[in-house]
């Protein structure tokens, strides 16, 4: 059976999925997987319309605005991003009057840019222009072409840009809590076809563990997929193995609440939103028990 998954781009936040695909874990569940890079807003629309089966793009803003989705698994517990700037930008404050590229205005990259810029006394759309450009490769190309002066880049994006003369002026982890990469499905899938969602999550959780435990194979697969050097892929693996990768697919309550607070702020939602309205980790908890002792 064909399984279509939208992803935010060819980067570290999708590594559990590419590992699950390459290692045959989706195939073992009866699925032939297609991973489709897609901007977050479009990813939500296509999931709601049934044009894709699930997404790893950000869905928190859409959910608190009323989209009938649930986030059922997290991938990276920390914010694996840098604010990477052009050589003439020596510090964050130098971005006054400049342009910064993010995926879209409801994405994790947007929240990262906002937190870093505000911490340095810069206001979005007043002091700095935020350019929503979708996929990572498009954003990185804009930086290299000089169309923007900084970009929010993930681990592998930073590794690709630094040898070209660009450099990090801030690391996201110092400015707040959050996560990157996830699996989201519709509430209808979760309520009416939970066994189907179990298969999605089980394959992806195996992919997460395979990435961590099969180091050499993971470096080869991810470097070929993202077009970064094996040395950069090894560096990303080291960072992911140091605690960033959510081996159990779970997020702590403080992170969930922080992400919801950011999403409410940017979307203008005034009502209180409980974490249970956005996240549903019951199936991934069950699968963790099932996979105790499992190794790739």
Phi and psi restraints in degrees (value plus and minus 20) as a CYANA .aco file:
   2 UNK   PHI     -94.9   -54.9
   2 UNK   PSI     113.5   153.5
   3 UNK   PHI    -144.8  -104.8
   3 UNK   PSI      96.5   136.5
   4 UNK   PHI    -124.7   -84.7
   4 UNK   PSI     102.7   142.7
   5 UNK   PHI    -143.1  -103.1
   5 UNK   PSI     103.3   143.3
   6 UNK   PHI    -105.4   -65.4
   6 UNK   PSI     119.0   159.0
   7 UNK   PHI    -149.0  -109.0
   7 UNK   PSI     132.9   172.9
   8 UNK   PHI     -91.9   -51.9
   8 UNK   PSI     -36.1     3.9
   9 UNK   PHI     141.8   181.8
   9 UNK   PSI     159.3   199.3
  10 UNK   PHI    -107.4   -67.4
  10 UNK   PSI      57.6    97.6
  11 UNK   PHI    -165.5  -125.5
  11 UNK   PSI    -197.0  -157.0
  12 UNK   PHI     -81.5   -41.5
  12 UNK   PSI     -47.1    -7.1
  13 UNK   PHI     -91.9   -51.9
  13 UNK   PSI     -25.7    14.3
  14 UNK   PHI    -134.1   -94.1
  14 UNK   PSI     -13.8    26.2
  15 UNK   PHI     -78.3   -38.3
  15 UNK   PSI     -60.5   -20.5
  16 UNK   PHI     -77.5   -37.5
  16 UNK   PSI     -54.3   -14.3
  17 UNK   PHI     -94.0   -54.0
  17 UNK   PSI     -63.6   -23.6
  18 UNK   PHI     -87.2   -47.2
  18 UNK   PSI     -55.5   -15.5
  19 UNK   PHI     -86.1   -46.1
  19 UNK   PSI     -62.1   -22.1
  20 UNK   PHI     -83.5   -43.5
  20 UNK   PSI     -56.7   -16.7
  21 UNK   PHI     -88.7   -48.7
  21 UNK   PSI     -70.6   -30.6
  22 UNK   PHI     -87.1   -47.1
  22 UNK   PSI     -52.2   -12.2
  23 UNK   PHI    -105.8   -65.8
  23 UNK   PSI     -23.1    16.9
  24 UNK   PHI      63.0   103.0
  24 UNK   PSI      -4.4    35.6
  25 UNK   PHI     -92.5   -52.5
  25 UNK   PSI     -55.0   -15.0
  26 UNK   PHI     -88.9   -48.9
  26 UNK   PSI     -59.7   -19.7
  27 UNK   PHI     -81.1   -41.1
  27 UNK   PSI     -57.6   -17.6
  28 UNK   PHI     -84.4   -44.4
  28 UNK   PSI     -43.8    -3.8
  29 UNK   PHI    -111.1   -71.1
  29 UNK   PSI     -19.5    20.5
  30 UNK   PHI      77.0   117.0
  30 UNK   PSI      -2.5    37.5
  31 UNK   PHI    -140.6  -100.6
  31 UNK   PSI     121.1   161.1
  32 UNK   PHI    -123.2   -83.2
  32 UNK   PSI      92.3   132.3
  33 UNK   PHI    -113.7   -73.7
  33 UNK   PSI     119.2   159.2
  34 UNK   PHI    -141.4  -101.4
  34 UNK   PSI     100.6   140.6
  35 UNK   PHI    -118.3   -78.3
  35 UNK   PSI     102.3   142.3
  36 UNK   PHI    -139.3   -99.3
  36 UNK   PSI      88.8   128.8
  37 UNK   PHI     -81.5   -41.5
  37 UNK   PSI     112.8   152.8
  38 UNK   PHI    -179.1  -139.1
  38 UNK   PSI     118.2   158.2
  39 UNK   PHI     -83.3   -43.3
  39 UNK   PSI     132.1   172.1
  40 UNK   PHI     -76.9   -36.9
  40 UNK   PSI     -65.8   -25.8
  41 UNK   PHI     -81.0   -41.0
  41 UNK   PSI     -63.1   -23.1
  42 UNK   PHI     -88.6   -48.6
  42 UNK   PSI     -55.8   -15.8
  43 UNK   PHI     -80.3   -40.3
  43 UNK   PSI     -62.1   -22.1
  44 UNK   PHI     -85.3   -45.3
  44 UNK   PSI     -65.5   -25.5
  45 UNK   PHI     -82.4   -42.4
  45 UNK   PSI     -63.1   -23.1
  46 UNK   PHI     -90.7   -50.7
  46 UNK   PSI     -51.6   -11.6
  47 UNK   PHI     -87.7   -47.7
  47 UNK   PSI     -65.4   -25.4
  48 UNK   PHI     -82.5   -42.5
  48 UNK   PSI     -52.7   -12.7
  49 UNK   PHI    -104.4   -64.4
  49 UNK   PSI     -26.5    13.5
  50 UNK   PHI      60.8   100.8
  50 UNK   PSI      -6.7    33.3
  51 UNK   PHI    -100.9   -60.9
  51 UNK   PSI     -42.4    -2.4
  52 UNK   PHI    -146.4  -106.4
  52 UNK   PSI     140.2   180.2
  53 UNK   PHI    -108.5   -68.5
  53 UNK   PSI     -49.2    -9.2
  54 UNK   PHI    -182.6  -142.6
  54 UNK   PSI     148.7   188.7
  55 UNK   PHI    -158.1  -118.1
  55 UNK   PSI     130.3   170.3
  56 UNK   PHI    -127.7   -87.7
  56 UNK   PSI     -13.0    27.0
  57 UNK   PHI     -96.2   -56.2
  57 UNK   PSI     144.9   184.9
  58 UNK   PHI     -87.8   -47.8
  58 UNK   PSI     115.0   155.0
  59 UNK   PHI    -148.4  -108.4
  59 UNK   PSI     -21.7    18.3
  60 UNK   PHI     -81.8   -41.8
  60 UNK   PSI     -66.5   -26.5
  61 UNK   PHI     -80.1   -40.1
  61 UNK   PSI     -66.5   -26.5
  62 UNK   PHI     -80.6   -40.6
  62 UNK   PSI     -60.5   -20.5
  63 UNK   PHI     -84.8   -44.8
  63 UNK   PSI     -65.8   -25.8
  64 UNK   PHI     -91.8   -51.8
  64 UNK   PSI     -35.7     4.3
  65 UNK   PHI    -108.3   -68.3
  65 UNK   PSI     -20.6    19.4
  66 UNK   PHI      98.4   138.4
  66 UNK   PSI     -25.2    14.8
  67 UNK   PHI     -84.5   -44.5
  67 UNK   PSI     112.8   152.8
  68 UNK   PHI    -105.2   -65.2
  68 UNK   PSI      50.7    90.7
  69 UNK   PHI    -147.4  -107.4
  69 UNK   PSI     143.6   183.6
  70 UNK   PHI    -159.5  -119.5
  70 UNK   PSI     120.3   160.3
  71 UNK   PHI    -110.0   -70.0
  71 UNK   PSI      98.5   138.5
  72 UNK   PHI    -129.7   -89.7
  72 UNK   PSI     -25.1    14.9
  73 UNK   PHI    -182.5  -142.5
  73 UNK   PSI     118.0   158.0
  74 UNK   PHI    -126.6   -86.6
  74 UNK   PSI     132.8   172.8
  75 UNK   PHI    -126.8   -86.8
  75 UNK   PSI     -73.3   -33.3
  76 UNK   PHI    -142.0  -102.0
  76 UNK   PSI     100.9   140.9
  77 UNK   PHI     -96.0   -56.0
  77 UNK   PSI     -47.6    -7.6
  78 UNK   PHI    -121.1   -81.1
  78 UNK   PSI     152.0   192.0
  79 UNK   PHI    -109.9   -69.9
  79 UNK   PSI      84.0   124.0
  80 UNK   PHI    -105.4   -65.4
  80 UNK   PSI      29.6    69.6
  81 UNK   PHI    -147.2  -107.2
  81 UNK   PSI     131.5   171.5
  82 UNK   PHI    -142.9  -102.9
  82 UNK   PSI     132.6   172.6
  83 UNK   PHI    -111.4   -71.4
  83 UNK   PSI      84.6   124.6
  84 UNK   PHI    -119.0   -79.0
  84 UNK   PSI     109.7   149.7
  85 UNK   PHI    -144.0  -104.0
  85 UNK   PSI     144.0   184.0
  86 UNK   PHI     -85.9   -45.9
  86 UNK   PSI     137.1   177.1
  87 UNK   PHI     -75.0   -35.0
  87 UNK   PSI     -53.2   -13.2
  88 UNK   PHI     -95.6   -55.6
  88 UNK   PSI     -33.0     7.0
  89 UNK   PHI    -109.0   -69.0
  89 UNK   PSI      86.6   126.6
  90 UNK   PHI    -110.5   -70.5
  90 UNK   PSI     -45.6    -5.6
  91 UNK   PHI    -169.9  -129.9
  91 UNK   PSI     145.9   185.9
  92 UNK   PHI     -77.0   -37.0
  92 UNK   PSI     -60.4   -20.4
  93 UNK   PHI     -79.9   -39.9
  93 UNK   PSI     -43.2    -3.2
  94 UNK   PHI     -89.8   -49.8
  94 UNK   PSI     -27.7    12.3
  95 UNK   PHI    -103.4   -63.4
  95 UNK   PSI     -20.6    19.4
  96 UNK   PHI     -77.4   -37.4
  96 UNK   PSI     107.4   147.4
  97 UNK   PHI      60.7   100.7
  97 UNK   PSI     -13.8    26.2
  98 UNK   PHI    -129.6   -89.6
  98 UNK   PSI    -196.6  -156.6
  99 UNK   PHI    -136.5   -96.5
  99 UNK   PSI     118.8   158.8
 100 UNK   PHI    -144.0  -104.0
 100 UNK   PSI     111.1   151.1
 101 UNK   PHI    -114.1   -74.1
 101 UNK   PSI     113.9   153.9
 102 UNK   PHI    -149.8  -109.8
 102 UNK   PSI     155.2   195.2
 103 UNK   PHI     -90.6   -50.6
 103 UNK   PSI     -85.7   -45.7
 104 UNK   PHI    -173.5  -133.5
 104 UNK   PSI     156.1   196.1
 105 UNK   PHI     -97.4   -57.4
 105 UNK   PSI     -24.5    15.5
 106 UNK   PHI    -131.5   -91.5
 106 UNK   PSI     -11.1    28.9
 107 UNK   PHI    -109.3   -69.3
 107 UNK   PSI     145.4   185.4
 108 UNK   PHI     -79.9   -39.9
 108 UNK   PSI     -58.0   -18.0
 109 UNK   PHI     -82.2   -42.2
 109 UNK   PSI     -54.5   -14.5
 110 UNK   PHI     -85.8   -45.8
 110 UNK   PSI     -65.8   -25.8
 111 UNK   PHI     -83.5   -43.5
 111 UNK   PSI     -57.0   -17.0
 112 UNK   PHI     -83.8   -43.8
 112 UNK   PSI     -68.8   -28.8
 113 UNK   PHI     -79.3   -39.3
 113 UNK   PSI     -64.6   -24.6
 114 UNK   PHI     -81.5   -41.5
 114 UNK   PSI     -66.2   -26.2
 115 UNK   PHI     -82.4   -42.4
 115 UNK   PSI     -64.3   -24.3
 116 UNK   PHI     -87.0   -47.0
 116 UNK   PSI     -67.5   -27.5
 117 UNK   PHI     -84.6   -44.6
 117 UNK   PSI     -64.2   -24.2
 118 UNK   PHI     -84.8   -44.8
 118 UNK   PSI     -55.5   -15.5
 119 UNK   PHI     -84.1   -44.1
 119 UNK   PSI     -41.8    -1.8
 120 UNK   PHI    -126.2   -86.2
 120 UNK   PSI       0.0    40.0
 121 UNK   PHI      58.3    98.3
 121 UNK   PSI      -0.3    39.7
 122 UNK   PHI    -132.2   -92.2
 122 UNK   PSI     113.6   153.6
 123 UNK   PHI    -121.9   -81.9
 123 UNK   PSI     117.2   157.2
 124 UNK   PHI     -85.2   -45.2
 124 UNK   PSI     121.8   161.8
 125 UNK   PHI      47.3    87.3
 125 UNK   PSI     -21.3    18.7
 126 UNK   PHI    -134.9   -94.9
 126 UNK   PSI     -78.2   -38.2
 127 UNK   PHI    -112.3   -72.3
 127 UNK   PSI     -49.1    -9.1
 128 UNK   PHI    -154.4  -114.4
 128 UNK   PSI     115.4   155.4
 129 UNK   PHI    -107.3   -67.3
 129 UNK   PSI     106.2   146.2
 130 UNK   PHI    -116.7   -76.7
 130 UNK   PSI     103.8   143.8
 131 UNK   PHI    -129.1   -89.1
 131 UNK   PSI      96.0   136.0
 132 UNK   PHI    -104.1   -64.1
 132 UNK   PSI      95.5   135.5
 133 UNK   PHI    -145.4  -105.4
 133 UNK   PSI     -14.6    25.4
 134 UNK   PHI      58.0    98.0
 134 UNK   PSI    -148.2  -108.2
 135 UNK   PHI     -80.5   -40.5
 135 UNK   PSI     131.2   171.2
 136 UNK   PHI     -76.4   -36.4
 136 UNK   PSI     -62.9   -22.9
 137 UNK   PHI     -81.9   -41.9
 137 UNK   PSI     -54.6   -14.6
 138 UNK   PHI     -87.7   -47.7
 138 UNK   PSI     -62.3   -22.3
 139 UNK   PHI     -85.0   -45.0
 139 UNK   PSI     -63.2   -23.2
 140 UNK   PHI     -86.0   -46.0
 140 UNK   PSI     -57.9   -17.9
 141 UNK   PHI     -84.0   -44.0
 141 UNK   PSI     -58.2   -18.2
 142 UNK   PHI     -82.1   -42.1
 142 UNK   PSI     -58.8   -18.8
 143 UNK   PHI     -86.9   -46.9
 143 UNK   PSI     -65.2   -25.2
 144 UNK   PHI     -86.4   -46.4
 144 UNK   PSI     -48.1    -8.1
 145 UNK   PHI    -105.7   -65.7
 145 UNK   PSI     -27.7    12.3
 146 UNK   PHI      63.9   103.9
 146 UNK   PSI      -9.5    30.5
 147 UNK   PHI     -96.4   -56.4
 147 UNK   PSI     -44.8    -4.8
 148 UNK   PHI    -152.0  -112.0
 148 UNK   PSI     141.7   181.7
 149 UNK   PHI    -124.6   -84.6
 149 UNK   PSI     -27.8    12.2
 150 UNK   PHI    -178.2  -138.2
 150 UNK   PSI     139.3   179.3
 151 UNK   PHI    -166.9  -126.9
 151 UNK   PSI     125.7   165.7
 152 UNK   PHI    -103.9   -63.9
 152 UNK   PSI      96.3   136.3
 153 UNK   PHI    -140.2  -100.2
 153 UNK   PSI     123.5   163.5
 154 UNK   PHI    -100.9   -60.9
 154 UNK   PSI    -199.2  -159.2
 155 UNK   PHI     -68.4   -28.4
 155 UNK   PSI     -71.2   -31.2
 156 UNK   PHI     -94.5   -54.5
 156 UNK   PSI     -51.6   -11.6
 157 UNK   PHI     -83.5   -43.5
 157 UNK   PSI     -62.0   -22.0
 158 UNK   PHI     -81.9   -41.9
 158 UNK   PSI     -62.7   -22.7
 159 UNK   PHI     -83.5   -43.5
 159 UNK   PSI     -50.6   -10.6
 160 UNK   PHI     -98.9   -58.9
 160 UNK   PSI     -56.0   -16.0
 161 UNK   PHI    -100.9   -60.9
 161 UNK   PSI     -54.3   -14.3
 162 UNK   PHI     -79.3   -39.3
 162 UNK   PSI     -63.0   -23.0
 163 UNK   PHI     -85.1   -45.1
 163 UNK   PSI     -34.4     5.6
 164 UNK   PHI    -111.8   -71.8
 164 UNK   PSI     -15.3    24.7
 165 UNK   PHI      83.2   123.2
 165 UNK   PSI     -23.2    16.8
 166 UNK   PHI    -109.1   -69.1
 166 UNK   PSI     142.9   182.9
 167 UNK   PHI    -170.4  -130.4
 167 UNK   PSI     136.4   176.4
 168 UNK   PHI    -100.2   -60.2
 168 UNK   PSI     111.2   151.2
 169 UNK   PHI    -128.2   -88.2
 169 UNK   PSI     -27.5    12.5
 170 UNK   PHI    -186.4  -146.4
 170 UNK   PSI     123.6   163.6
 171 UNK   PHI    -126.8   -86.8
 171 UNK   PSI     110.3   150.3
 172 UNK   PHI     -79.9   -39.9
 172 UNK   PSI     -55.3   -15.3
 173 UNK   PHI     -79.1   -39.1
 173 UNK   PSI     -40.0     0.0
 174 UNK   PHI    -103.4   -63.4
 174 UNK   PSI     -26.5    13.5
 175 UNK   PHI    -136.6   -96.6
 175 UNK   PSI     -17.5    22.5
 176 UNK   PHI     138.6   178.6
 176 UNK   PSI     156.6   196.6
 177 UNK   PHI    -119.1   -79.1
 177 UNK   PSI     133.8   173.8
 178 UNK   PHI     154.7   194.7
 178 UNK   PSI    -193.2  -153.2
 179 UNK   PHI    -166.5  -126.5
 179 UNK   PSI     149.4   189.4
 180 UNK   PHI    -159.1  -119.1
 180 UNK   PSI     116.4   156.4
 181 UNK   PHI      58.7    98.7
 181 UNK   PSI     118.5   158.5
 182 UNK   PHI    -189.9  -149.9
 182 UNK   PSI     152.9   192.9
 183 UNK   PHI    -137.6   -97.6
 183 UNK   PSI     109.3   149.3
 184 UNK   PHI    -146.7  -106.7
 184 UNK   PSI     124.1   164.1
 185 UNK   PHI    -153.2  -113.2
 185 UNK   PSI     150.7   190.7
 186 UNK   PHI     -98.1   -58.1
 186 UNK   PSI     134.5   174.5
 187 UNK   PHI     -80.8   -40.8
 187 UNK   PSI     -54.3   -14.3
 188 UNK   PHI     -81.8   -41.8
 188 UNK   PSI     -63.8   -23.8
 189 UNK   PHI     -79.4   -39.4
 189 UNK   PSI     -65.6   -25.6
 190 UNK   PHI     -84.9   -44.9
 190 UNK   PSI     -57.8   -17.8
 191 UNK   PHI    -105.3   -65.3
 191 UNK   PSI     -58.1   -18.1
 192 UNK   PHI    -120.4   -80.4
 192 UNK   PSI     -44.4    -4.4
 193 UNK   PHI    -154.4  -114.4
 193 UNK   PSI      35.2    75.2
 194 UNK   PHI     -82.7   -42.7
 194 UNK   PSI     -50.8   -10.8
 195 UNK   PHI     -84.2   -44.2
 195 UNK   PSI     -52.3   -12.3
 196 UNK   PHI     -86.6   -46.6
 196 UNK   PSI     -64.1   -24.1
 197 UNK   PHI     -85.1   -45.1
 197 UNK   PSI     -56.5   -16.5
 198 UNK   PHI     -76.9   -36.9
 198 UNK   PSI     -62.2   -22.2
 199 UNK   PHI     -84.0   -44.0
 199 UNK   PSI     -62.6   -22.6
 200 UNK   PHI     -79.4   -39.4
 200 UNK   PSI     -69.5   -29.5
 201 UNK   PHI     -88.7   -48.7
 201 UNK   PSI     -60.9   -20.9
 202 UNK   PHI     -82.1   -42.1
 202 UNK   PSI     -64.9   -24.9
 203 UNK   PHI     -82.6   -42.6
 203 UNK   PSI     -61.5   -21.5
 204 UNK   PHI     -90.1   -50.1
 204 UNK   PSI     -58.8   -18.8
 205 UNK   PHI     -84.1   -44.1
 205 UNK   PSI     -58.4   -18.4
 206 UNK   PHI     -83.8   -43.8
 206 UNK   PSI     -58.9   -18.9
 207 UNK   PHI     -81.6   -41.6
 207 UNK   PSI     -59.6   -19.6
 208 UNK   PHI     -80.3   -40.3
 208 UNK   PSI     -67.5   -27.5
 209 UNK   PHI     -87.6   -47.6
 209 UNK   PSI     -57.2   -17.2
 210 UNK   PHI     -83.8   -43.8
 210 UNK   PSI     -60.6   -20.6
 211 UNK   PHI     -79.3   -39.3
 211 UNK   PSI     -64.1   -24.1
 212 UNK   PHI     -90.9   -50.9
 212 UNK   PSI     -63.2   -23.2
 213 UNK   PHI    -108.8   -68.8
 213 UNK   PSI     -46.2    -6.2
 214 UNK   PHI    -123.1   -83.1
 214 UNK   PSI      49.5    89.5
 215 UNK   PHI     -74.4   -34.4
 215 UNK   PSI     -75.9   -35.9
 216 UNK   PHI     -82.6   -42.6
 216 UNK   PSI     -62.3   -22.3
 217 UNK   PHI     -86.8   -46.8
 217 UNK   PSI     -59.7   -19.7
 218 UNK   PHI     -83.6   -43.6
 218 UNK   PSI     -62.2   -22.2
 219 UNK   PHI     -83.1   -43.1
 219 UNK   PSI     -62.7   -22.7
 220 UNK   PHI     -83.4   -43.4
 220 UNK   PSI     -68.1   -28.1
 221 UNK   PHI     -83.5   -43.5
 221 UNK   PSI     -67.8   -27.8
 222 UNK   PHI     -93.7   -53.7
 222 UNK   PSI     -53.2   -13.2
 223 UNK   PHI     -88.6   -48.6
 223 UNK   PSI     -58.4   -18.4
 224 UNK   PHI     -88.9   -48.9
 224 UNK   PSI     -57.2   -17.2
 225 UNK   PHI     -92.1   -52.1
 225 UNK   PSI     -63.7   -23.7
 226 UNK   PHI    -112.3   -72.3
 226 UNK   PSI     -27.3    12.7
 227 UNK   PHI      46.2    86.2
 227 UNK   PSI      10.2    50.2
 228 UNK   PHI    -122.0   -82.0
 228 UNK   PSI     144.7   184.7
 229 UNK   PHI     -91.3   -51.3
 229 UNK   PSI     133.3   173.3
 230 UNK   PHI     -75.8   -35.8
 230 UNK   PSI     -53.9   -13.9
 231 UNK   PHI     -83.9   -43.9
 231 UNK   PSI     -62.1   -22.1
 232 UNK   PHI     -87.6   -47.6
 232 UNK   PSI     -59.7   -19.7
 233 UNK   PHI     -83.4   -43.4
 233 UNK   PSI     -55.6   -15.6
 234 UNK   PHI     -86.3   -46.3
 234 UNK   PSI     -58.3   -18.3
 235 UNK   PHI     -85.1   -45.1
 235 UNK   PSI     -61.6   -21.6
 236 UNK   PHI     -82.3   -42.3
 236 UNK   PSI     -62.2   -22.2
 237 UNK   PHI     -81.3   -41.3
 237 UNK   PSI     -59.7   -19.7
 238 UNK   PHI     -82.4   -42.4
 238 UNK   PSI     -63.3   -23.3
 239 UNK   PHI     -86.3   -46.3
 239 UNK   PSI     -61.8   -21.8
 240 UNK   PHI     -86.9   -46.9
 240 UNK   PSI     -57.0   -17.0
 241 UNK   PHI     -93.9   -53.9
 241 UNK   PSI     -36.2     3.8
 242 UNK   PHI    -102.6   -62.6
 242 UNK   PSI      -9.3    30.7
 243 UNK   PHI     103.4   143.4
 243 UNK   PSI     -29.2    10.8
 244 UNK   PHI     -91.5   -51.5
 244 UNK   PSI     -59.4   -19.4
 245 UNK   PHI     -92.4   -52.4
 245 UNK   PSI     108.4   148.4
 246 UNK   PHI    -104.1   -64.1
 246 UNK   PSI      71.1   111.1
 247 UNK   PHI     -81.4   -41.4
 247 UNK   PSI     -48.8    -8.8
 248 UNK   PHI    -120.0   -80.0
 248 UNK   PSI     -20.0    20.0
 249 UNK   PHI      54.5    94.5
 249 UNK   PSI      -7.1    32.9
 250 UNK   PHI    -127.6   -87.6
 250 UNK   PSI     135.4   175.4
 251 UNK   PHI    -142.1  -102.1
 251 UNK   PSI     126.8   166.8
 252 UNK   PHI     -98.7   -58.7
 252 UNK   PSI     139.2   179.2
 253 UNK   PHI     -81.8   -41.8
 253 UNK   PSI     -58.5   -18.5
 254 UNK   PHI     -81.3   -41.3
 254 UNK   PSI     -60.1   -20.1
 255 UNK   PHI     -86.4   -46.4
 255 UNK   PSI     -65.0   -25.0
 256 UNK   PHI     -79.4   -39.4
 256 UNK   PSI     -64.6   -24.6
 257 UNK   PHI     -87.2   -47.2
 257 UNK   PSI     -56.8   -16.8
 258 UNK   PHI     -85.6   -45.6
 258 UNK   PSI     -61.2   -21.2
 259 UNK   PHI     -86.7   -46.7
 259 UNK   PSI     -61.8   -21.8
 260 UNK   PHI     -83.2   -43.2
 260 UNK   PSI     -61.9   -21.9
 261 UNK   PHI     -80.8   -40.8
 261 UNK   PSI     -63.3   -23.3
 262 UNK   PHI     -82.8   -42.8
 262 UNK   PSI     -63.2   -23.2
 263 UNK   PHI     -85.4   -45.4
 263 UNK   PSI     -60.3   -20.3
 264 UNK   PHI     -82.0   -42.0
 264 UNK   PSI     -61.8   -21.8
 265 UNK   PHI     -82.8   -42.8
 265 UNK   PSI     -68.6   -28.6
 266 UNK   PHI     -94.1   -54.1
 266 UNK   PSI     -47.2    -7.2
 267 UNK   PHI    -115.2   -75.2
 267 UNK   PSI     -29.8    10.2
 268 UNK   PHI      58.8    98.8
 268 UNK   PSI      -5.0    35.0
 269 UNK   PHI     -96.5   -56.5
 269 UNK   PSI     102.5   142.5
 270 UNK   PHI    -111.6   -71.6
 270 UNK   PSI     -50.0   -10.0
 271 UNK   PHI     -89.5   -49.5
 271 UNK   PSI     136.1   176.1
 272 UNK   PHI     -89.5   -49.5
 272 UNK   PSI     119.0   159.0
 273 UNK   PHI    -141.9  -101.9
 273 UNK   PSI     100.6   140.6
 274 UNK   PHI     -99.3   -59.3
 274 UNK   PSI     129.0   169.0
 275 UNK   PHI     -80.2   -40.2
 275 UNK   PSI     -50.3   -10.3
 276 UNK   PHI     -87.9   -47.9
 276 UNK   PSI     -37.4     2.6
 277 UNK   PHI     -97.8   -57.8
 277 UNK   PSI     -36.6     3.4
 278 UNK   PHI    -133.3   -93.3
 278 UNK   PSI     -65.4   -25.4
 279 UNK   PHI    -128.2   -88.2
 279 UNK   PSI     120.4   160.4
 280 UNK   PHI    -160.1  -120.1
 280 UNK   PSI      78.6   118.6
 281 UNK   PHI    -121.2   -81.2
 281 UNK   PSI      -3.9    36.1
 282 UNK   PHI     -82.0   -42.0
 282 UNK   PSI     -61.3   -21.3
 283 UNK   PHI     -91.2   -51.2
 283 UNK   PSI     -61.5   -21.5
 284 UNK   PHI     -87.5   -47.5
 284 UNK   PSI     -51.3   -11.3
 285 UNK   PHI     -85.7   -45.7
 285 UNK   PSI     -61.2   -21.2
 286 UNK   PHI     -84.4   -44.4
 286 UNK   PSI     -61.7   -21.7
 287 UNK   PHI     -89.6   -49.6
 287 UNK   PSI     -53.8   -13.8
 288 UNK   PHI     -78.6   -38.6
 288 UNK   PSI     -61.0   -21.0
 289 UNK   PHI     -85.2   -45.2
 289 UNK   PSI     -61.0   -21.0
 290 UNK   PHI     -84.0   -44.0
 290 UNK   PSI     -56.2   -16.2
 291 UNK   PHI    -114.4   -74.4
 291 UNK   PSI      -7.0    33.0
 292 UNK   PHI     -76.7   -36.7
 292 UNK   PSI     106.3   146.3
 293 UNK   PHI      65.2   105.2
 293 UNK   PSI     -26.9    13.1
 294 UNK   PHI     -92.4   -52.4
 294 UNK   PSI     117.8   157.8
 295 UNK   PHI    -155.5  -115.5
 295 UNK   PSI     127.5   167.5
